Amino acid sequence: MTDIGNIQPMQKASYKKCAFSTICCSYYRLQLFKINSNNCYNLFNFLPASMFDSIPGYEGIVDGGGGGYHPPPMPYAPMPVPEPANQPQWKNEIPSISEERAHKAFEEYVSNKCCYRSGPVREGIMTNMETFNTYRYRLETFIESRSTKWCQEPFTGQRVDAGIQPAPGPWEIAVQPPVFFTKHKQDVRVPFTSSVKNCNSCQGMGSNPCSSCAGARNKVCSVCNGSRHRSDNESCNTCDYNGREKCSSCGGSGSHKCKTCEGKRQLLVFINLIVKWSTEKDDYVGQQSSGLKDHNLESVSGKELFKDAQYMLFPLHGFPDVAVAQASERLIRDHQKKYGNTSRILQQRQTIELIPITRVNYTWKENSYVYFVYGNEFDVNADDYPTTCCCSVM
């Protein structure tokens, strides 16, 4: 590289302008080719068309960067028809707890609240206990979805197979699913899509001009600011009376190794298939008149009355709470319509739980209060607890 310190002033200005233009272009290119943690392109609209081959079945990726989610093809063979499960004889039994168990749950609840005084627990008098019947219907649909993206990585001699034979479609690639209702993600390199391209971030050079010195290898001296003299009019020994010093950012090389190709000059470009398995869940809680808000029941479990798992479910029938049976029919229909068109449904599961709720009325200092004990965990809710204090940690 030409030493900018050894050329004439007019040539020096021209050289600096050219170097600055070069680094600006290289920096702009680098921004367009930023990649995410999976080494997949984010800003495909700016990439040159020559970076990507036209691969049948994946044409949409070139235009938009990501291919989006690919709907599954129609099944080759008829899918199994859902059958009604053997449902038990529904019994409208309301579980109850003893006064001792309710009081113990209340005591544990208050002891875990730093701002709750224990007076109402020790001195309160229980006046009434009432149990309530609350059903929770839960529908879970385990689905598999597939999407594609153009990805790249530095080329270090990996297998190149683009054009050897047609690439398989997104749903033709065999991938082993996890255990049903287990969240999982897997990346698969689509066969016969890998090709080698020159790195466009560095124009295949393996490096980019240093942004600090614009590729000149040196900068204006930080001590004399290019004047060659210090503030005391003595000659500047930092730059040896030259007015410029070696760029500390690039060590005087004038460039940095390309971050995109890691100095390899070439990229392996390929299509990445992202396979995701997830469980889509919806709950319906039957109406209950205890006064406890439904959101409190989200964190507790109940007694399991019924469970059915199939490829496709059949709605409940004969359930004593008509609203729960209607919710089953509606949610199953909605899930099959919502997820069946964009993903592949692998399994569905429906359960019914009976969540016990006990409302306890008690008095303390001639005033009436209420608390609730609910769920198998005996959680407690006491929004009107009478003695609370404001405390803070200093």
Secondary structure, DSSP 8 states (H G I E B T S, - for coil): ---GGGS-HHHHHHHHHHHHHHHHHHHHHHHHT-B-TTSBBS-GGGS-GGGS---TT-HHHHHHSEEEE------SS---------------------HHHHHHHHHHHHHT-TTB-SHHHHH-EEEEEEEEEEEEEEEEEEEEEEEEEEEEEE-SS----TTSS----TTTS-----STT--EEEEEE-TT--EEEE-TTTTTSSEEE-TTTTTSSEEE-TTTTTSSB-TTS-B-TTTTTSSEEE-TTTTTSSEEE-TTTTT-SEEEEEEEEEEEEEEEEEEEE----SS--GGGGGG---EEEEEEEESS-----S-SSHHHHHHHHHHHHHHHHHHHTTSEEEEEEEEEEEEEEEEEEEEETTEEEEEEEETTTTEEE-TT-S-B------
